[in-house]
């Protein structure tokens, strides 16, 4: 049987170009990031000027570039070779001094202990099978007092067996007024999820549903204090233009943790 980590990397290779295009055009999953998640991530990170930051699971490099544009010294890693190629291509067009490397979050041996002021895992920890190894490694390379910001799909409201109940039976509720309530079931146990990032994606994406207690205890055991939690929602301007996003006021889809190395 093919190791999951190799399969996951191969699947990201297959969808890398399509993914990068969605991030550039803010379509599909891209709009969730640009409209809902970017602001809260930047708010938690604060002033990043002259800070050395690890972007763990950088994908095509969009957020790494946002950090570098704000004066950070960014090292960005990803398991997918093609994602790193795309990120380096963008860096070559408009250099910001970002160091991109093909690397797993679970094996950061190229970095010395206490190398970084900040680390961010923007919707990437949920893609890692061995999340404990990833968080342990991030804790190791953080300076004492350094912060780790990570985000994931909200496990309380968006576990695999969840959906919106339509007001009109046998319909697909697209607008907020068409959604009666969110059905949530099978919060336990932690488990692997496979899905297509978009309907015609050439390969499945593999990620992991884990209850909140799993992340809380993993951070605690690694010596990371959870200092803050955000459940981001779209602003009024976004909601006025995109009614379907009002569902996130009723059941937040994302959660962001701010942790401090003790």
C-alpha positions as CSV (number, residue, x, y, z in Angstrom):
1,X,0.0,0.0,0.0
2,X,1.3,3.5,-0.9
3,X,2.2,5.6,2.2
4,X,-0.4,8.3,2.8
5,X,2.2,11.0,2.9
6,X,3.5,10.1,-0.6
7,X,0.0,9.8,-1.9
8,X,-1.0,13.2,-0.5
9,X,2.1,14.8,-2.0
10,X,1.4,13.2,-5.4
11,X,-2.2,14.4,-5.3
12,X,-1.2,17.9,-4.5
13,X,1.3,17.7,-7.5
14,X,-1.7,16.8,-9.7
15,X,-3.8,19.7,-8.6
16,X,-1.1,22.3,-8.1
17,X,-1.6,24.3,-11.3
18,X,-5.3,24.4,-11.0
19,X,-5.0,25.4,-7.3
20,X,-2.6,28.2,-8.1
21,X,-5.0,29.6,-10.6
22,X,-7.8,29.6,-8.1
23,X,-5.6,31.4,-5.6
24,X,-4.6,34.0,-8.2
25,X,-8.2,34.6,-9.2
26,X,-9.8,34.2,-5.7
27,X,-12.2,31.6,-7.0
28,X,-13.4,28.4,-5.3
29,X,-11.4,27.9,-2.1
30,X,-9.4,31.0,-3.0
31,X,-12.3,33.3,-2.0
32,X,-12.6,31.8,1.5
33,X,-9.0,32.8,2.1
34,X,-9.1,36.3,0.6
35,X,-12.6,37.2,1.9
36,X,-12.6,35.6,5.3
37,X,-9.2,34.3,6.5
38,X,-6.4,36.7,5.3
39,X,-7.4,39.6,7.6
40,X,-7.7,37.6,10.9
41,X,-4.4,35.8,10.2
42,X,-2.6,39.1,9.7
43,X,-4.3,40.6,12.7
44,X,-3.0,37.8,14.9
45,X,0.5,38.0,13.5
46,X,0.7,41.7,14.1
47,X,3.7,43.7,13.0
48,X,6.0,41.3,11.2
49,X,8.7,43.7,10.1
50,X,12.2,42.1,10.5
51,X,10.6,38.9,12.0
52,X,11.9,35.6,10.8
53,X,8.8,33.6,9.9
54,X,8.3,30.0,8.9
55,X,5.3,29.5,6.5
56,X,4.7,25.8,7.0
57,X,2.7,24.4,4.1
58,X,2.9,27.4,1.9
59,X,1.3,26.0,-1.2
60,X,1.8,28.3,-4.2
61,X,3.3,31.0,-1.9
62,X,0.5,33.6,-1.8
63,X,0.5,34.2,1.9
64,X,4.3,34.0,2.2
65,X,4.4,36.9,-0.2
66,X,1.9,38.8,1.8
67,X,4.1,38.4,4.8
68,X,7.3,39.4,2.9
69,X,5.5,42.5,1.6
70,X,5.0,43.5,5.2
71,X,8.7,43.3,5.9
72,X,9.1,39.8,7.3
73,X,12.0,37.5,6.5
74,X,10.1,34.5,5.2
75,X,11.1,30.9,4.9
76,X,8.3,28.9,3.2
77,X,8.1,25.1,2.9
78,X,5.7,22.7,1.2
79,X,5.5,19.0,0.6
80,X,4.6,19.5,-3.1
81,X,7.5,20.0,-5.5
82,X,5.2,21.6,-8.1
83,X,3.8,24.1,-5.5
84,X,7.3,25.1,-4.7
85,X,8.2,25.5,-8.4
86,X,5.2,27.8,-8.8
87,X,6.1,29.8,-5.7
88,X,9.7,30.2,-6.9
89,X,8.5,31.3,-10.3
90,X,6.5,34.1,-8.7
91,X,9.5,35.0,-6.5
92,X,11.7,35.3,-9.6
93,X,9.2,37.7,-11.3
94,X,9.0,40.0,-8.2
95,X,11.8,39.1,-5.7
96,X,10.9,39.6,-2.0
97,X,13.7,37.5,-0.5
98,X,11.6,34.5,0.3
99,X,13.4,31.1,0.7
100,X,11.2,28.4,-0.7
101,X,12.0,24.7,0.0
102,X,10.3,21.4,-0.7
103,X,10.0,19.9,2.8
104,X,7.5,18.2,5.1
105,X,6.2,20.0,8.2
106,X,7.0,16.9,10.2
107,X,10.7,16.9,9.4
108,X,12.3,20.3,9.8
109,X,15.8,19.0,10.4
110,X,17.2,21.6,8.1
111,X,16.4,24.3,10.7
112,X,18.2,24.7,14.0
113,X,16.4,24.9,17.3
114,X,14.8,28.3,18.1
115,X,15.4,29.7,14.5
116,X,12.1,31.5,14.0
117,X,10.2,34.3,15.7
118,X,6.9,33.2,14.3
119,X,5.4,30.2,12.5
120,X,2.2,30.0,10.5
121,X,0.3,27.0,9.2
122,X,-2.5,28.5,7.1
123,X,-4.9,25.7,6.5
124,X,-2.1,23.1,6.3
125,X,-2.0,21.2,9.6
126,X,-5.3,19.6,8.7
127,X,-3.5,18.0,5.6
128,X,-0.8,16.4,7.8
129,X,-1.3,12.8,8.9
130,X,1.1,13.0,11.8
131,X,0.0,16.4,13.2
132,X,1.7,15.7,16.5
133,X,5.1,15.4,14.8
134,X,4.4,18.6,12.9
135,X,3.5,20.6,16.0
136,X,6.5,19.2,17.9
137,X,8.8,20.3,15.1
138,X,7.3,23.7,14.8
139,X,7.7,24.2,18.6
140,X,11.3,23.1,18.4
141,X,12.3,25.7,15.7
142,X,10.4,28.5,17.4
143,X,12.3,30.8,19.8
144,X,11.1,30.9,23.4
145,X,8.2,33.2,23.5
146,X,7.7,32.8,19.8
147,X,4.2,32.4,18.4
148,X,2.6,29.8,16.2
149,X,-0.6,30.7,14.3
150,X,-2.5,27.9,12.7
151,X,-5.9,27.5,11.1
152,X,-8.2,24.7,10.1
153,X,-11.7,23.9,9.1
154,X,-13.9,24.3,12.2
155,X,-14.4,20.7,13.5
156,X,-17.5,21.6,15.5
157,X,-19.6,22.8,12.6
158,X,-18.0,21.2,9.6
159,X,-17.2,17.6,10.4
160,X,-17.5,15.3,7.4
161,X,-21.1,14.3,8.2
162,X,-22.5,17.8,8.2
163,X,-24.7,19.8,5.8
164,X,-27.4,22.5,5.6
165,X,-31.0,21.3,5.9
166,X,-33.0,23.1,3.1
167,X,-36.1,24.9,3.9
168,X,-37.7,23.4,0.9
169,X,-37.2,19.6,0.9
170,X,-35.2,18.0,-1.9
171,X,-33.5,21.2,-3.0
172,X,-29.9,22.4,-2.6
173,X,-29.9,25.5,-0.4
174,X,-27.6,28.2,-1.9
175,X,-28.9,31.4,-0.4
176,X,-29.0,32.0,3.3
177,X,-32.8,32.2,3.3
178,X,-32.9,28.7,1.8
179,X,-31.0,27.2,4.7
180,X,-33.0,26.0,7.7
181,X,-30.2,24.8,10.0
182,X,-26.9,23.0,9.9
183,X,-26.9,19.3,10.6
184,X,-23.9,18.1,12.5
185,X,-23.1,14.5,13.3
186,X,-20.2,12.1,14.0
187,X,-17.9,14.8,15.6
188,X,-16.0,11.8,17.0
189,X,-13.7,10.1,16.1
190,X,-10.8,11.7,14.4
191,X,-10.5,10.4,10.8
192,X,-9.2,10.8,7.3
193,X,-11.2,12.6,4.7
194,X,-10.9,12.4,0.9
195,X,-12.6,14.8,-1.4
196,X,-12.1,16.7,-4.7
197,X,-11.1,20.4,-4.1
198,X,-13.3,21.3,-7.0
199,X,-15.6,19.0,-9.1
200,X,-13.1,18.4,-12.0
201,X,-10.0,18.3,-9.9
202,X,-7.7,15.6,-11.3
203,X,-7.0,14.0,-7.9
204,X,-8.5,13.8,-4.4
205,X,-7.2,15.9,-1.5
206,X,-6.5,14.0,1.7
207,X,-7.0,15.8,5.0
208,X,-8.0,15.0,8.6
209,X,-10.9,15.8,10.8
210,X,-9.8,16.0,14.4
211,X,-11.9,17.2,17.5
212,X,-10.7,20.4,19.2
213,X,-9.4,18.4,22.2
214,X,-6.9,16.7,19.9
215,X,-5.3,20.0,19.0
216,X,-5.5,21.5,22.5
217,X,-3.8,18.5,24.0
218,X,-1.2,18.3,21.3
219,X,-0.3,21.9,21.8
220,X,-0.2,21.5,25.5
221,X,2.1,18.4,25.3
222,X,4.4,20.3,22.9
223,X,4.8,23.2,25.3
224,X,2.6,25.6,23.4
225,X,0.1,27.7,25.2
226,X,-3.1,28.5,23.3
227,X,-3.4,32.3,23.9
228,X,-6.2,33.2,21.6
229,X,-8.8,31.6,19.2
230,X,-10.6,33.4,16.4
231,X,-13.6,32.1,14.5
232,X,-13.5,34.4,11.4
233,X,-16.6,35.6,9.7
234,X,-17.0,37.8,6.5
235,X,-17.5,41.5,7.0
236,X,-20.7,43.4,6.0
237,X,-19.3,44.6,2.7
238,X,-18.5,41.0,1.7
239,X,-21.9,39.8,2.9
240,X,-23.7,42.5,0.9
241,X,-22.2,41.1,-2.3
242,X,-22.2,37.4,-1.4
243,X,-25.3,36.4,0.5
244,X,-24.4,32.7,0.5
245,X,-21.5,33.5,2.9
246,X,-24.0,34.5,5.6
247,X,-24.0,30.8,6.6
248,X,-20.7,31.5,8.4
249,X,-22.5,33.8,10.8
250,X,-24.7,30.9,11.8
251,X,-21.9,28.2,11.8
252,X,-18.3,29.4,11.5
253,X,-16.4,27.4,8.9
254,X,-12.9,28.2,10.1
255,X,-11.0,28.5,13.3
256,X,-7.6,30.1,14.0
257,X,-5.3,29.3,17.0
258,X,-2.6,31.6,18.4
259,X,-0.1,29.7,20.4
260,X,3.0,30.8,22.4
261,X,6.1,28.7,23.1
262,X,6.6,28.5,26.8
